[in-house]
Structures are given as structure tokens and as C-alpha cells.
Amino acid sequence: MYTLNNIDGIVFDMDGVIFDTESVCMKCWLTVGERYGLENVEYYVRLCTGRNEIETERIVTEAYGDKHDIKQLRAEVNTEVRNTLNKGVPLKPGAREVLEWLHESGVKVGLASSTRYDIIVSEMTEVGLLHCFDVIIGGDMIVKSKPEPDIYLAACKKLGIDPKNTLAVEDSRNGILSASAAGMIPILIPDLIEPDEVMLNKAYVKFDNLMQFKDKMLNTGI
């Protein structure tokens, strides 16, 4: 049974867990995909979920690079995403409350996201949640992205905590595999990707949303 009193810390993924940006990214890719007649866009976007820019570039290039200018495609997607997020970075329900609660509790909290470090800092500053994290590891700070364990191991090392006694809150398949490979306690809160058998087997527990996670931690533990 895990509570705030007997864990070393908690490390969060960002997109799909704290920010409701996975759906934004999907919509933007579908828009550009329709523009260029790309096939199976949703499949490839889901495959990229949780991976860093290098891995995403590789996957998209293998899918469409023989017929399309990948840099142009990604530039147009990025423009669509920026135009959407300029209206404000959307938070997942309960994200602010949960992070402020953890910050006030004194538990060590990290962020391990495949997004670039400077973007993470910018977006967290924009929503006023940067102070909630003791450590931030971006996708550009490690060589091997999720599903490899490197990013979570780096976060735990910088926090000075034992991965085996640390929760990792994830939404994606690649993220759950990464946290599990790091020897952490994977907490699954699905977003766009419906969890498959592998995700459910690797996850210690599954919640529907962040508030359910908080309620369990506060009351019975998980």
C-alpha cells in the first residue's frame, strides 16, 4: 500500500497527464494529413505518443518520407499546434489541484517529458505550475526516449530518490513501458490511447483521472 508517507517521490509525464495537449496534437496532425492526403495518420501519431523529437521524426519519415517533405509537414503541424495553444495551454481536469496539493505536502515531485526542456519550462510558467516541480527532465536531455527507461532514471537520480519506491504517472504505452523498465511504480491514467493488455499488466494501478488518484492517496492509499 502506497501513501505520501511511505514513497520517495512522484514523477509525472506532462502531455496527456497534466496538459490536455495530446488531443490538440492529434487534431492538428489530422488537419495537415487531410491537406496532403496522408494515410493512417491517427495510427502513426499514437505510435509517436511519449517519444522525443528524434524518435518522432524517424517514425514520421518512415511512414511518409518517400512521398512528402517531412520538415514541411512537421512545420505545418507545429504552426497548427502553436495557433491552438496561443489561446492558452489546456490543463487536464484536476491537474492544478493535484500538483499544488503535492507541492504543499512536501513530497519530491519530478517531471519527465519527451517535450524539449525549454518548452516545458515555458508552458509550466504560463500556467503557473513551474514551482510545483523539484526536477524537470526534457526529451532533449537524454539520448534514448521512452519506452527506454533513461528519462525516468535521470529524473530519479536528480531527485536523489530510489526508482523502486517512486510513483510514475503516465498516460501512454511508451510511458508505462519506460516507467516499468526503470523499476518504478507505474500509475496509468489513460488519455487518447485505450490501454492494451501490456499497459494494464505493466501498470501498478489504473485511474480514470488525476482527482481519483488524489482521493485514493489521501484516503486508503493505492
GIGI-V448859 format. One record per residue. N is the residue number from 1. OMEGA is omega in radians with two decimals (none if undefined). BURIAL is b if it has 16 or more other ideal C-beta (glycine too) atoms within 10 Angstrom, else e. Layout:
# GIGI-V448859
n->{N & N}
omega->{OMEGA & OMEGA}
burial->{BURIAL & BURIAL}
This chain:
# GIGI-V448859
n->{1 & 2 & 3 & 4 & 5 & 6 & 7 & 8 & 9 & 10 & 11 & 12 & 13 & 14 & 15 & 16 & 17 & 18 & 19 & 20 & 21 & 22 & 23 & 24 & 25 & 26 & 27 & 28 & 29 & 30 & 31 & 32 & 33 & 34 & 35 & 36 & 37 & 38 & 39 & 40 & 41 & 42 & 43 & 44 & 45 & 46 & 47 & 48 & 49 & 50 & 51 & 52 & 53 & 54 & 55 & 56 & 57 & 58 & 59 & 60 & 61 & 62 & 63 & 64 & 65 & 66 & 67 & 68 & 69 & 70 & 71 & 72 & 73 & 74 & 75 & 76 & 77 & 78 & 79 & 80 & 81 & 82 & 83 & 84 & 85 & 86 & 87 & 88 & 89 & 90 & 91 & 92 & 93 & 94 & 95 & 96 & 97 & 98 & 99 & 100 & 101 & 102 & 103 & 104 & 105 & 106 & 107 & 108 & 109 & 110 & 111 & 112 & 113 & 114 & 115 & 116 & 117 & 118 & 119 & 120 & 121 & 122 & 123 & 124 & 125 & 126 & 127 & 128 & 129 & 130 & 131 & 132 & 133 & 134 & 135 & 136 & 137 & 138 & 139 & 140 & 141 & 142 & 143 & 144 & 145 & 146 & 147 & 148 & 149 & 150 & 151 & 152 & 153 & 154 & 155 & 156 & 157 & 158 & 159 & 160 & 161 & 162 & 163 & 164 & 165 & 166 & 167 & 168 & 169 & 170 & 171 & 172 & 173 & 174 & 175 & 176 & 177 & 178 & 179 & 180 & 181 & 182 & 183 & 184 & 185 & 186 & 187 & 188 & 189 & 190 & 191 & 192 & 193 & 194 & 195 & 196 & 197 & 198 & 199 & 200 & 201 & 202 & 203 & 204 & 205 & 206 & 207 & 208 & 209 & 210 & 211 & 212 & 213 & 214 & 215 & 216 & 217 & 218 & 219 & 220 & 221 & 222}
omega->{-3.10 & 3.03 & 3.10 & -3.08 & -3.07 & 3.03 & 3.11 & -3.11 & 3.14 & 3.07 & -3.11 & 2.79 & -3.11 & -3.06 & -3.12 & 3.10 & 3.12 & 3.11 & 3.08 & -3.04 & 3.12 & 3.13 & 3.09 & 3.14 & 3.13 & -3.13 & -3.12 & 3.08 & 3.11 & 3.10 & 3.13 & 3.11 & 3.10 & 3.14 & -3.06 & 3.14 & 3.14 & 3.14 & 3.04 & -3.10 & -3.08 & 3.13 & -3.07 & 3.08 & 3.10 & 3.13 & -3.12 & -3.04 & -3.14 & -3.11 & 3.13 & -3.03 & -3.13 & 3.14 & 3.10 & 3.11 & -3.14 & -3.11 & -3.12 & 3.12 & 3.12 & -3.11 & -2.96 & -3.01 & -3.13 & -3.08 & -3.03 & 3.06 & -3.04 & 3.13 & 3.11 & 3.12 & -3.10 & 3.11 & -3.13 & 3.08 & -3.14 & 3.10 & 3.11 & -3.13 & -3.13 & -3.14 & 3.12 & -3.06 & 3.06 & 3.10 & -3.14 & 3.11 & -3.07 & 3.10 & 3.01 & 3.12 & 3.10 & -3.05 & -3.12 & -3.11 & -3.11 & -3.11 & 3.09 & 3.10 & 3.14 & 3.12 & -3.13 & -3.13 & 3.13 & 3.11 & 3.12 & -3.09 & 3.10 & 3.08 & 3.14 & -3.04 & 3.10 & 3.07 & 3.11 & -3.09 & -3.08 & 3.10 & 3.10 & -3.11 & -3.14 & -3.08 & 3.12 & 3.07 & -3.12 & -3.11 & 3.07 & -3.10 & -3.09 & -3.10 & -3.09 & -3.06 & 3.07 & -3.10 & 3.05 & 3.05 & 3.12 & -3.11 & 3.13 & -3.11 & 3.12 & -3.11 & -3.10 & -3.10 & 2.99 & 0.35 & 3.06 & -3.03 & -2.95 & -3.04 & 3.12 & 3.08 & 3.12 & 3.14 & -3.14 & 3.14 & -3.12 & 3.09 & -3.11 & -3.09 & -3.11 & 3.13 & -3.07 & 3.13 & -3.08 & 3.09 & 3.03 & -3.06 & -3.01 & 3.07 & -2.98 & 3.10 & -3.14 & 3.14 & 3.11 & 3.11 & 3.13 & -3.13 & 3.13 & 3.14 & 3.11 & 3.14 & -3.10 & 3.12 & -3.01 & 3.08 & -3.07 & 3.00 & -3.01 & 3.07 & -3.12 & -3.01 & 3.06 & -3.06 & 3.07 & -3.06 & 3.14 & 3.13 & -3.11 & 3.12 & -3.12 & -3.11 & 3.05 & 3.12 & 3.13 & 3.05 & 3.12 & -3.10 & -3.09 & -3.13 & 3.08 & 3.07 & 3.14 & -3.12 & -3.14 & 3.14 & -3.12 & -2.99 & -3.03 & -2.97 & -3.09 & none}
burial->{e & b & e & b & e & e & b & b & b & b & b & b & b & b & b & b & b & b & b & b & b & b & e & b & b & b & e & b & b & b & e & b & b & e & e & e & e & b & e & e & b & e & e & b & b & b & b & b & b & b & b & b & e & e & b & b & b & e & e & b & e & e & b & b & e & e & e & e & e & e & e & e & b & b & e & b & b & e & e & b & b & e & e & b & b & e & e & e & b & e & b & b & e & b & b & b & e & b & b & e & b & b & e & e & e & e & b & b & b & b & b & b & b & b & b & e & e & e & e & b & e & e & b & b & e & e & b & e & b & e & e & b & b & b & b & b & b & b & b & b & b & b & e & e & b & b & b & b & b & b & b & b & b & b & b & b & e & e & b & e & b & e & b & e & e & b & b & b & b & b & b & b & b & b & b & b & b & b & b & b & b & b & b & b & b & b & b & b & b & b & b & e & b & e & b & e & e & e & b & e & e & b & b & b & e & b & b & e & e & b & e & e & b & b & e & b & b & e & e & e & e & b}
